Amino acid sequence: METKELGRKIQSLLDERGISRKEFAAMTGLTEAAISRYCTGAREPKSITLATIANALGVSVDELLGTPCDNPESLASAMRLVARSAKNISAEDKRKLINSLIEFAD
């Protein structure tokens, strides 16, 4: 998914839920400026941030990305996000991610 498309999806979900960017920043622990950059498509969130955003919105990362996981392009995009952020993900979060993937595959 393109960064701008992802931003539109995040903004759409915020609008649907009646949540301002400022409120969402407080909910997620992210800055309002970061939320703004994600919503406008100026910046792509790292995988752990994407998971935080999805969780706060009550959707899966797949739903947020807008494509099913069996789509090779979607899977490749998700893998790039994880690879880009791997060095910044704690061992505990890596275990959670792996467990989530295993649960999803079952």
DSSP file (Angstrom, degrees, kcal/mol; ACC not computed):
  #  RESIDUE AA STRUCTURE BP1 BP2  ACC     N-H-->O    O-->H-N    N-H-->O    O-->H-N    TCO  KAPPA ALPHA  PHI   PSI    X-CA   Y-CA   Z-CA
    1    1 A M              0   0    0      0, 0.0     2,-0.1     0, 0.0    65,-0.1   0.000 360.0 360.0 360.0 138.9    0.0    0.0    0.0
    2    2 A E     >  -     0   0    0      1,-0.1     4,-2.4     4,-0.0     5,-0.2  -0.368 360.0-118.9 -68.3 149.7    1.2    3.5   -0.8
    3    3 A T  H  > S+     0   0    0      1,-0.2     4,-2.3     2,-0.2    40,-0.1   0.879 115.1  51.2 -58.6 -40.3    2.1    5.8    2.1
    4    4 A K  H  > S+     0   0    0      2,-0.2     4,-2.3     1,-0.2    -1,-0.2   0.887 109.2  50.7 -66.5 -38.1   -0.6    8.3    1.0
    5    5 A E  H  > S+     0   0    0      2,-0.2     4,-2.3     1,-0.2    -2,-0.2   0.920 110.1  49.7 -63.7 -43.7   -3.2    5.5    0.8
    6    6 A L  H  X S+     0   0    0     -4,-2.4     4,-2.6     1,-0.2    -2,-0.2   0.916 110.3  51.2 -60.6 -43.5   -2.3    4.4    4.3
    7    7 A G  H  X S+     0   0    0     -4,-2.3     4,-2.6     1,-0.2    -1,-0.2   0.905 109.3  49.7 -60.3 -43.0   -2.5    7.9    5.5
    8    8 A R  H  X S+     0   0    0     -4,-2.3     4,-2.6     2,-0.2    -1,-0.2   0.887 110.7  50.9 -63.5 -38.2   -6.0    8.3    4.0
    9    9 A K  H  X S+     0   0    0     -4,-2.3     4,-2.4     2,-0.2    -2,-0.2   0.929 110.8  47.6 -65.7 -45.4   -7.1    5.1    5.7
   10   10 A I  H  X S+     0   0    0     -4,-2.6     4,-2.3     1,-0.2    -2,-0.2   0.943 114.5  46.5 -60.3 -47.7   -5.8    6.2    9.1
   11   11 A Q  H  X S+     0   0    0     -4,-2.6     4,-2.7     1,-0.2    -2,-0.2   0.897 111.1  52.6 -62.8 -40.3   -7.6    9.6    8.7
   12   12 A S  H  X S+     0   0    0     -4,-2.6     4,-2.7     1,-0.2    -1,-0.2   0.911 110.0  47.8 -61.3 -43.6  -10.8    7.9    7.6
   13   13 A L  H  X S+     0   0    0     -4,-2.4     4,-1.7     2,-0.2    -1,-0.2   0.883 111.6  50.5 -66.5 -37.9  -10.8    5.6   10.6
   14   14 A L  H  X>S+     0   0    0     -4,-2.3     5,-2.7    -5,-0.2     4,-0.6   0.931 112.1  47.6 -62.8 -44.9  -10.2    8.6   12.9
   15   15 A D  H ><5S+     0   0    0     -4,-2.7     3,-1.0     1,-0.2    -2,-0.2   0.920 109.7  52.9 -62.3 -44.7  -13.0   10.4   11.2
   16   16 A E  H 3<5S+     0   0    0     -4,-2.7    -1,-0.2     1,-0.3    -2,-0.2   0.849 114.7  42.3 -58.2 -35.3  -15.4    7.4   11.5
   17   17 A R  H 3<5S-     0   0    0     -4,-1.7    -1,-0.3    -5,-0.2    -2,-0.2   0.463 110.4-121.0 -93.2  -2.6  -14.6    7.2   15.2
   18   18 A G  T <<5 +     0   0    0     -3,-1.0     2,-0.5    -4,-0.6    -3,-0.2   0.854  62.0 146.8  66.3  35.4  -14.8   10.9   15.8
   19   19 A I      < -     0   0    0     -5,-2.7    -1,-0.2    -6,-0.2    -2,-0.1  -0.901  40.4-141.3-108.2 128.3  -11.2   11.0   17.1
   20   20 A S     >  -     0   0    0     -2,-0.5     4,-2.5    -3,-0.1     5,-0.2  -0.402  25.8-112.8 -78.8 163.1   -9.1   14.1   16.6
   21   21 A R  H  > S+     0   0    0      1,-0.2     4,-2.4     2,-0.2     5,-0.2   0.883 119.8  53.6 -61.8 -37.6   -5.4   13.7   15.7
   22   22 A K  H  > S+     0   0    0      2,-0.2     4,-1.8     1,-0.2    -1,-0.2   0.929 110.5  45.5 -63.8 -45.6   -4.6   15.3   19.1
   23   23 A E  H  > S+     0   0    0      1,-0.2     4,-2.1     2,-0.2    -2,-0.2   0.899 112.7  51.5 -63.1 -40.6   -6.8   12.8   21.0
   24   24 A F  H  X S+     0   0    0     -4,-2.5     4,-2.0     1,-0.2     6,-0.3   0.882 105.8  54.6 -66.4 -37.7   -5.2    9.9   18.9
   25   25 A A  H  X>S+     0   0    0     -4,-2.4     4,-1.9     1,-0.2     5,-0.7   0.917 109.6  47.7 -60.4 -42.6   -1.7   11.1   19.8
   26   26 A A  H  <5S+     0   0    0     -4,-1.8    -2,-0.2     1,-0.2    -1,-0.2   0.874 111.2  51.7 -65.7 -36.9   -2.6   10.9   23.5
   27   27 A M  H  <5S+     0   0    0     -4,-2.1    -1,-0.2     1,-0.2    -2,-0.2   0.850 119.9  33.4 -67.0 -34.6   -4.2    7.4   23.0
   28   28 A T  H  <5S-     0   0    0     -4,-2.0    -2,-0.2     2,-0.2    -1,-0.2   0.626 101.6-121.2-100.2 -16.4   -1.1    6.0   21.3
   29   29 A G  T  <5S+     0   0    0     -4,-1.9     2,-0.2     1,-0.3    -3,-0.2   0.573  73.2 125.5  81.0   8.4    1.7    7.9   23.0
   30   30 A L      < -     0   0    0     -5,-0.7    -1,-0.3    -6,-0.3    -2,-0.2  -0.565  67.8 -98.8 -92.4 162.5    2.8    9.3   19.6
   31   31 A T     >  -     0   0    0     -2,-0.2     4,-2.2     1,-0.1     5,-0.2  -0.478  22.6-123.3 -79.3 154.7    3.2   13.0   18.9
   32   32 A E  H  > S+     0   0    0      1,-0.2     4,-2.4     2,-0.2     5,-0.1   0.870 114.5  55.9 -62.2 -36.1    0.5   14.9   17.2
   33   33 A A  H  > S+     0   0    0      2,-0.2     4,-2.3     1,-0.2    -1,-0.2   0.904 107.1  48.7 -63.2 -41.6    3.1   15.9   14.6
   34   34 A A  H  > S+     0   0    0      2,-0.2     4,-2.4     1,-0.2    -2,-0.2   0.928 110.9  50.1 -64.6 -44.7    3.9   12.3   13.8
   35   35 A I  H  X S+     0   0    0     -4,-2.2     4,-2.7     1,-0.2    -2,-0.2   0.918 110.3  51.2 -58.4 -43.9    0.2   11.4   13.5
   36   36 A S  H  X S+     0   0    0     -4,-2.4     4,-2.1     1,-0.2     6,-0.3   0.917 109.6  49.1 -60.0 -44.8   -0.2   14.3   11.2
   37   37 A R  H  X>S+     0   0    0     -4,-2.3     5,-1.5     1,-0.2     6,-1.5   0.881 112.7  48.1 -64.7 -37.5    2.7   13.1    9.0
   38   38 A Y  H  <5S+     0   0    0     -4,-2.4     3,-0.5     4,-0.2    -2,-0.2   0.918 112.4  49.0 -67.4 -42.5    1.2    9.6    8.9
   39   39 A C  H  <5S+     0   0    0     -4,-2.7   -28,-0.2     1,-0.2    -2,-0.2   0.836 113.5  45.5 -68.0 -33.0   -2.3   10.9    8.0
   40   40 A T  H  <5S-     0   0    0     -4,-2.1    -1,-0.2    -5,-0.2    -2,-0.2   0.592 111.5-119.0 -85.4  -9.9   -1.0   13.1    5.2
   41   41 A G  T  <5S+     0   0    0     -4,-0.7    -3,-0.2    -3,-0.5   -37,-0.2   0.597  79.0 125.0  82.5  10.6    1.3   10.4    3.8
   42   42 A A  S   <S+     0   0    0     -5,-1.5     2,-0.3    -6,-0.3    -4,-0.2   0.734  77.8  24.0 -73.0 -21.3    4.4   12.5    4.4
   43   43 A R  S    S-     0   0    0     -6,-1.5    -2,-0.2   -40,-0.1    -1,-0.2  -0.999  72.5-134.0-146.7 144.3    5.9    9.7    6.4
   44   44 A E        -     0   0    0     -2,-0.3     2,-0.1    -3,-0.1    -6,-0.1  -0.857  30.3-123.6 -98.5 127.7    5.4    5.9    6.7
   45   45 A P        -     0   0    0      0, 0.0     2,-0.0     0, 0.0    -1,-0.0  -0.391  25.3-112.0 -69.6 146.7    5.2    4.5   10.2
   46   46 A K     >  -     0   0    0      1,-0.1     4,-2.8    -2,-0.1     5,-0.2  -0.292  38.1 -99.4 -67.2 163.9    7.6    1.8   11.3
   47   47 A S  H  > S+     0   0    0     34,-0.8     4,-2.2     1,-0.2     5,-0.2   0.873 123.3  49.5 -59.0 -41.6    6.1   -1.6   11.8
   48   48 A I  H  > S+     0   0    0      1,-0.2     4,-1.8     2,-0.2    -1,-0.2   0.879 113.6  47.4 -67.3 -36.0    5.8   -1.3   15.6
   49   49 A T  H  > S+     0   0    0      2,-0.2     4,-2.7    -3,-0.2    -2,-0.2   0.885 109.3  53.8 -69.6 -39.0    4.2    2.1   15.2
   50   50 A L  H  X S+     0   0    0     -4,-2.8     4,-2.6     1,-0.2    -2,-0.2   0.900 108.8  49.1 -60.5 -41.4    1.8    0.6   12.6
   51   51 A A  H  X S+     0   0    0     -4,-2.2     4,-2.6     2,-0.2    -1,-0.2   0.894 110.5  50.8 -64.9 -40.2    0.8   -2.1   15.1
   52   52 A T  H  X S+     0   0    0     -4,-1.8     4,-2.3     2,-0.2    -2,-0.2   0.917 111.9  47.2 -62.5 -44.3    0.3    0.6   17.8
   53   53 A I  H  X S+     0   0    0     -4,-2.7     4,-1.8     2,-0.2    -2,-0.2   0.938 113.3  47.7 -63.3 -48.1   -1.9    2.6   15.4
   54   54 A A  H  X>S+     0   0    0     -4,-2.6     5,-2.5     1,-0.2     4,-0.8   0.923 112.4  49.7 -60.0 -45.3   -3.9   -0.5   14.3
   55   55 A N  H ><5S+     0   0    0     -4,-2.6     3,-0.8     1,-0.2    -1,-0.2   0.916 110.2  49.7 -60.8 -44.7   -4.4   -1.6   17.9
   56   56 A A  H 3<5S+     0   0    0     -4,-2.3    -1,-0.2     1,-0.3    -2,-0.2   0.811 113.0  47.6 -65.1 -30.3   -5.6    1.9   19.0
   57   57 A L  H 3<5S-     0   0    0     -4,-1.8    -1,-0.3    -5,-0.2    -2,-0.2   0.540 113.3-119.9 -87.4  -7.6   -8.1    2.0   16.1
   58   58 A G  T <<5S+     0   0    0     -3,-0.8     2,-0.3    -4,-0.8    -3,-0.2   0.819  75.3 110.7  73.7  31.1   -9.3   -1.5   16.9
   59   59 A V  S   <S-     0   0    0     -5,-2.5    -1,-0.3    -6,-0.2    -2,-0.2  -0.864  70.0-104.4-129.1 165.2   -8.3   -3.0   13.5
   60   60 A S     >  -     0   0    0     -2,-0.3     4,-2.4     1,-0.1     5,-0.2  -0.467  31.5-114.4 -81.9 162.1   -5.7   -5.5   12.4
   61   61 A V  H  > S+     0   0    0      2,-0.2     4,-2.8     1,-0.2     5,-0.2   0.899 119.7  55.3 -61.8 -39.4   -2.6   -4.3   10.6
   62   62 A D  H  >>S+     0   0    0      2,-0.2     4,-1.4     1,-0.2     5,-1.2   0.928 108.5  47.1 -58.3 -45.3   -3.9   -6.1    7.5
   63   63 A E  H  45S+     0   0    0      1,-0.2    -1,-0.2     2,-0.2    -2,-0.2   0.905 112.0  50.5 -63.5 -40.4   -7.2   -4.2    7.7
   64   64 A L  H  <5S+     0   0    0     -4,-2.4    -2,-0.2     1,-0.2    -1,-0.2   0.900 111.3  47.7 -63.6 -40.7   -5.2   -1.0    8.1
   65   65 A L  H  <5S-     0   0    0     -4,-2.8    -1,-0.2     2,-0.2    -2,-0.2   0.700 107.4-134.3 -74.5 -18.4   -3.1   -1.8    5.1
   66   66 A G  T  <5 +     0   0    0     -4,-1.4    -3,-0.2    -5,-0.2    -4,-0.1   0.603  69.2  90.9  81.3  11.3   -6.3   -2.6    3.2
   67   67 A T  S   <S-     0   0    0     -5,-1.2    -1,-0.2     7,-0.1    -2,-0.2  -0.996  77.2-106.9-140.3 145.9   -5.1   -5.8    1.6
   68   68 A P    >   -     0   0    0      0, 0.0     3,-1.6     0, 0.0     6,-0.2  -0.339  29.3-119.7 -69.6 153.7   -5.3   -9.5    2.6
   69   69 A C  T 3  S+     0   0    0      1,-0.3     6,-0.2     5,-0.1     9,-0.1   0.701 108.4  68.0 -67.9 -20.1   -2.1  -11.2    3.8
   70   70 A D  T 3  S+     0   0    0      4,-0.1    -1,-0.3     5,-0.1     3,-0.1   0.545  76.2 100.3 -79.5  -2.9   -2.3  -13.8    1.0
   71   71 A N  S <> S-     0   0    0     -3,-1.6     4,-2.7     1,-0.2     3,-0.3  -0.734  71.2-146.8 -79.3 117.3   -1.7  -11.0   -1.5
   72   72 A P  H  > S+     0   0    0      0, 0.0     4,-2.4     0, 0.0     5,-0.2   0.842  97.9  52.6 -56.7 -35.1    2.1  -11.3   -2.3
   73   73 A E  H  > S+     0   0    0      2,-0.2     4,-2.1     1,-0.2     5,-0.1   0.905 111.2  46.8 -67.5 -40.3    2.4   -7.5   -2.8
   74   74 A S  H  > S+     0   0    0     -3,-0.3     4,-2.6    -6,-0.2     5,-0.2   0.917 112.8  49.2 -65.6 -43.9    0.9   -7.0    0.7
   75   75 A L  H  X S+     0   0    0     -4,-2.7     4,-2.6     1,-0.2    -2,-0.2   0.915 111.0  49.7 -62.6 -43.0    3.0   -9.6    2.3
   76   76 A A  H  X S+     0   0    0     -4,-2.4     4,-2.2    -5,-0.2    -1,-0.2   0.898 110.8  50.4 -63.1 -39.9    6.1   -8.1    0.7
   77   77 A S  H  X S+     0   0    0     -4,-2.1     4,-2.1     2,-0.2    -2,-0.2   0.923 111.3  47.7 -64.1 -44.3    5.1   -4.6    1.9
   78   78 A A  H  X S+     0   0    0     -4,-2.6     4,-2.3     1,-0.2    -2,-0.2   0.898 110.8  52.0 -62.9 -40.5    4.6   -5.9    5.5
   79   79 A M  H  X S+     0   0    0     -4,-2.6     4,-2.9     1,-0.2    -1,-0.2   0.888 108.2  51.3 -64.3 -39.0    8.0   -7.7    5.3
   80   80 A R  H  X S+     0   0    0     -4,-2.2     4,-2.6     2,-0.2    -1,-0.2   0.910 109.2  51.1 -63.5 -41.5    9.7   -4.5    4.2
   81   81 A L  H  X S+     0   0    0     -4,-2.1     4,-1.2     2,-0.2   -34,-0.8   0.928 114.0  43.7 -60.6 -45.1    8.1   -2.7    7.2
   82   82 A V  H  X S+     0   0    0     -4,-2.3     4,-1.0     1,-0.2     3,-0.4   0.934 114.0  49.7 -66.6 -45.9    9.3   -5.3    9.6
   83   83 A A  H >< S+     0   0    0     -4,-2.9     3,-0.5     1,-0.2     4,-0.4   0.892 108.9  52.9 -61.2 -40.1   12.8   -5.5    8.1
   84   84 A R  H 3< S+     0   0    0     -4,-2.6    -1,-0.2     1,-0.2    -2,-0.2   0.816 120.1  33.6 -64.6 -29.7   13.2   -1.8    8.2
   85   85 A S  H >X S+     0   0    0     -4,-1.2     3,-1.8    -3,-0.4     4,-0.6   0.409  85.9 106.6-106.3   0.7   12.3   -1.7   11.8
   86   86 A A  G X< S+     0   0    0     -4,-1.0     3,-1.2    -3,-0.5    -1,-0.1   0.845  77.4  53.3 -55.0 -41.6   13.8   -5.0   13.0
   87   87 A K  G 34 S+     0   0    0     -4,-0.4    -1,-0.3     1,-0.3    -2,-0.1   0.724 110.3  49.5 -69.3 -18.1   16.8   -3.5   14.9
   88   88 A N  G <4 S+     0   0    0     -3,-1.8     2,-0.5     2,-0.1    -1,-0.3   0.451  89.9  96.3 -97.4  -2.1   14.4   -1.2   16.8
   89   89 A I  S << S-     0   0    0     -3,-1.2     5,-0.0    -4,-0.6   -42,-0.0  -0.766  74.9-126.3 -93.3 130.0   12.0   -4.0   17.9
   90   90 A S     >  -     0   0    0     -2,-0.5     4,-2.4     1,-0.1     5,-0.2  -0.241  23.3-110.6 -68.2 161.0   12.6   -5.5   21.3
   91   91 A A  H  > S+     0   0    0      1,-0.2     4,-2.2     2,-0.2     5,-0.2   0.888 120.2  52.6 -59.2 -39.8   13.0   -9.2   21.8
   92   92 A E  H  > S+     0   0    0      1,-0.2     4,-2.3     2,-0.2    -1,-0.2   0.922 109.9  47.3 -63.7 -44.0    9.6   -9.3   23.5
   93   93 A D  H  > S+     0   0    0      2,-0.2     4,-2.6     1,-0.2    -1,-0.2   0.857 109.5  54.2 -66.7 -34.4    7.9   -7.5   20.7
   94   94 A K  H  X S+     0   0    0     -4,-2.4     4,-2.7     2,-0.2    -1,-0.2   0.919 108.8  48.8 -63.4 -42.5    9.5   -9.8   18.1
   95   95 A R  H  X S+     0   0    0     -4,-2.2     4,-2.8     2,-0.2    -2,-0.2   0.914 111.6  49.7 -62.5 -42.1    8.1  -12.8   20.0
   96   96 A K  H  X S+     0   0    0     -4,-2.3     4,-2.5     2,-0.2    -2,-0.2   0.915 111.4  49.1 -61.7 -42.9    4.7  -11.1   20.0
   97   97 A L  H  X S+     0   0    0     -4,-2.6     4,-2.3     2,-0.2    -2,-0.2   0.926 112.3  47.2 -63.1 -45.8    4.9  -10.5   16.3
   98   98 A I  H  X S+     0   0    0     -4,-2.7     4,-2.5     1,-0.2    -2,-0.2   0.926 112.7  49.4 -62.1 -45.1    6.0  -14.1   15.6
   99   99 A N  H  X S+     0   0    0     -4,-2.8     4,-2.6     1,-0.2    -1,-0.2   0.891 110.3  51.1 -62.3 -39.2    3.2  -15.4   17.8
  100  100 A S  H  X S+     0   0    0     -4,-2.5     4,-2.5     2,-0.2    -1,-0.2   0.903 110.3  49.3 -63.9 -40.9    0.7  -13.2   16.0
  101  101 A L  H  X S+     0   0    0     -4,-2.3     4,-2.3     2,-0.2    -2,-0.2   0.906 111.3  49.0 -64.7 -41.3    1.9  -14.4   12.6
  102  102 A I  H  X S+     0   0    0     -4,-2.5     4,-1.6     2,-0.2    -2,-0.2   0.927 112.0  48.4 -64.2 -44.5    1.6  -18.0   13.7
  103  103 A E  H  < S+     0   0    0     -4,-2.6    -2,-0.2     1,-0.2    -1,-0.2   0.904 111.9  50.2 -61.3 -41.3   -2.0  -17.4   15.1
  104  104 A F  H  < S+     0   0    0     -4,-2.5    -1,-0.2     1,-0.2    -2,-0.2   0.887 108.7  51.8 -63.8 -38.9   -2.9  -15.7   11.8
  105  105 A A  H  <        0   0    0     -4,-2.3    -1,-0.2     1,-0.3    -2,-0.2   0.816 360.0 360.0 -69.2 -30.2   -1.6  -18.6    9.8
  106  106 A D     <        0   0    0     -4,-1.6    -1,-0.3    -5,-0.2    -2,-0.2   0.482 360.0 360.0 -77.0 360.0   -3.6  -21.1   11.8
